Amino acid sequence: MSTPTLTEIYRDMLVNSGVPAKTVALNLRKSYTTLLRELNPDDDGCKFGVDLQAEIMRQCNDVSPLRQLAYEVGFRIVPMHNVQPDKENLCEELLDDLPALASYHKSMMENESLESVNRKMHQAINELEVNFVLYRRGMLRKAG
């Protein structure tokens, strides 16, 4: 069995999302028939535009096309919805970055073990991810 194409993955995502395809098409500002043509792997004359990929994944609440694309180029995706802030607001979270980053840098300068450096690197990365999650929430609230 061959690996499905991204077009096939998008089509299956749309069909199995539980969200009516007509609703998705309306939210993407496309006609229903155009959307179905774009997601038809046998129709070479009409293909889904790259600029709408993130939006259709949001509409269908499914990242399987992104997961497949990452797999094809040797990567994996990691969701950020498990990242939980531990401070009241973004400004307070931002203050955690510098100590975490300094600890990471210091561990390398002092030739600590790989395990220690790796642990501190992930702590610094986590601090940055938490900032992004809070920032994104704020931006989504402003846009919504």
C-alpha positions as CSV (number, residue, x, y, z in Angstrom):
1,M,0.0,0.0,0.0
2,S,1.4,3.4,-1.0
3,T,1.7,6.4,1.3
4,P,-1.2,8.7,0.9
5,T,-0.6,12.1,-0.8
6,L,-1.1,15.3,1.2
7,T,-4.1,16.0,-0.9
8,E,-5.6,12.7,0.1
9,I,-4.8,13.3,3.7
10,Y,-6.5,16.7,3.6
11,R,-9.5,15.2,1.9
12,D,-9.8,12.5,4.5
13,M,-9.3,15.0,7.3
14,L,-12.2,17.1,5.9
15,V,-14.5,14.1,5.4
16,N,-13.8,12.7,8.9
17,S,-13.6,15.9,10.9
18,G,-17.3,15.9,11.9
19,V,-17.5,19.5,10.7
20,P,-19.7,19.8,7.6
21,A,-17.6,20.4,4.5
22,K,-19.9,23.3,3.5
23,T,-19.2,25.0,6.8
24,V,-15.4,24.6,6.3
25,A,-15.7,25.9,2.8
26,L,-17.7,28.9,4.0
27,N,-15.1,29.6,6.7
28,L,-12.3,29.4,4.1
29,R,-14.3,31.8,1.9
30,K,-14.5,29.2,-0.9
31,S,-17.4,27.6,-2.6
32,Y,-18.2,24.1,-1.6
33,T,-17.6,22.7,-5.1
34,T,-14.2,24.5,-5.4
35,L,-13.0,23.1,-2.1
36,L,-14.0,19.6,-3.1
37,R,-12.2,19.9,-6.4
38,E,-9.1,21.2,-4.7
39,L,-9.1,18.2,-2.4
40,N,-9.7,15.7,-5.2
41,P,-6.4,13.9,-5.8
42,D,-7.6,13.0,-9.3
43,D,-8.2,16.6,-10.4
44,D,-4.8,18.1,-11.5
45,G,-6.5,21.3,-12.7
46,C,-7.4,22.6,-9.3
47,K,-5.3,22.2,-6.1
48,F,-5.6,23.5,-2.6
49,G,-3.5,26.6,-1.9
50,V,-0.6,26.4,0.6
51,D,-1.8,29.6,2.3
52,L,-5.0,27.9,3.5
53,Q,-3.4,24.8,5.0
54,A,-3.2,26.0,8.6
55,E,-6.7,27.4,8.5
56,I,-8.3,24.1,7.2
57,M,-6.4,22.2,9.9
58,R,-7.9,24.6,12.5
59,Q,-11.4,24.3,11.0
60,C,-11.2,20.5,11.1
61,N,-9.3,20.4,14.4
62,D,-6.8,18.0,12.8
63,V,-3.1,18.2,12.1
64,S,-2.6,14.9,10.3
65,P,-1.4,16.7,7.1
66,L,1.2,18.5,9.1
67,R,2.2,15.3,10.8
68,Q,2.6,13.6,7.5
69,L,4.6,16.4,6.0
70,A,7.0,16.5,9.0
71,Y,7.4,12.7,8.7
72,E,8.3,12.9,5.0
73,V,11.1,15.3,5.8
74,G,12.4,13.5,8.9
75,F,10.7,15.5,11.6
76,R,7.9,15.2,14.1
77,I,5.6,17.7,15.6
78,V,5.1,18.3,19.3
79,P,1.9,19.9,20.5
80,M,2.2,23.0,22.8
81,H,-1.2,22.7,24.4
82,N,0.4,20.8,27.3
83,V,2.6,23.8,28.1
84,Q,1.2,25.4,31.2
85,P,2.2,28.9,32.5
86,D,3.1,29.1,36.2
87,K,2.9,32.8,36.5
88,E,0.0,35.3,36.5
89,N,0.9,37.1,33.3
90,L,3.3,37.3,30.4
91,C,5.5,39.9,32.0
92,E,6.1,37.7,35.0
93,E,6.8,34.7,32.7
94,L,9.3,36.7,30.7
95,L,11.4,37.2,33.8
96,D,12.0,33.5,34.1
97,D,13.8,33.3,30.7
98,L,17.1,34.9,31.6
99,P,17.9,32.8,34.7
100,A,17.0,29.6,32.8
101,L,19.1,30.6,29.8
102,A,22.0,31.7,32.0
103,S,21.9,28.4,33.8
104,Y,22.1,26.6,30.5
105,H,25.0,28.6,29.2
106,K,26.8,28.3,32.5
107,S,26.5,24.5,32.5
108,M,28.3,24.4,29.2
109,M,31.0,26.9,30.2
110,E,31.6,24.7,33.3
111,N,31.8,21.5,31.3
112,E,28.9,19.9,33.1
113,S,27.7,16.4,32.0
114,L,25.7,16.1,28.8
115,E,22.7,15.0,30.9
116,S,22.9,18.2,33.0
117,V,23.4,20.5,30.0
118,N,20.5,18.7,28.2
119,R,18.2,19.1,31.2
120,K,19.0,22.8,31.5
121,M,18.5,23.3,27.8
122,H,15.0,21.8,28.0
123,Q,14.2,24.0,31.0
124,A,15.2,27.1,29.0
125,I,13.2,25.9,26.0
126,N,10.2,25.3,28.2
127,E,10.4,28.8,29.6
128,L,10.3,30.2,26.0
129,E,7.4,27.9,25.0
130,V,5.4,29.1,28.0
131,N,6.0,32.7,26.9
132,F,4.8,31.9,23.4
133,V,1.7,30.1,24.7
134,L,0.7,33.2,26.8
135,Y,1.5,35.6,24.0
136,R,-0.5,33.6,21.5
137,R,-3.5,33.5,23.9
138,G,-3.4,37.2,24.2
139,M,-3.1,37.7,20.5
140,L,-6.0,35.3,19.8
141,R,-8.2,37.2,22.4
142,K,-7.4,40.5,20.6
143,A,-8.3,39.0,17.2
144,G,-11.4,37.3,18.4
